[in-house]
Amino acid sequence: MRPYLEGVSAVKWVTAKYIREKFNSILPDHILYDLRTTFYTHCVECGLNQAAIDEMVGHSSGVLKDTYTDLSDEFLLKEAEKLVW
């Protein structure tokens, strides 16, 4: 999203309900989950680390993994920079 955030000095956070309503008004034949699927697919196609993808999309592969894995913000940002499409 870096190209879209140039010159932005503040970000207004909104509720999930607002995002769903806005999304449905723009793309009535789709659901918000479609974006998650597309994002996950692009992450895989761009070669991101699987643990980073899971963290970004909120997937969990088990309690043990979650207990002993704490990915740094720097690592996640480095992986996210691989997303080019």
Phi, psi and omega in degrees: 000356184312314181298332182275349184255002179299130180084357179276125181255343179215145179242129179267120179276140180235169181280159177298324179298317179298317180298315178300315181296316179295315179301313181295330178287332180272317182233077186295340181266010180231165175243157182302330180300333178303324179295320180296317178298315180297315179300313180300316180299314179296323177300314180296315181297330181270001174079027178291152176299135184300320179297322179293318178300312180302319179294317183293325182262359176082021177279155177228130179258013176141157183295319182298313179301313182296327181290320187256005179242125177222089184288135180286155176300323180298317179296314181297320177295320178298317178294319181296332179292345176286344182286101179225115176208000000 
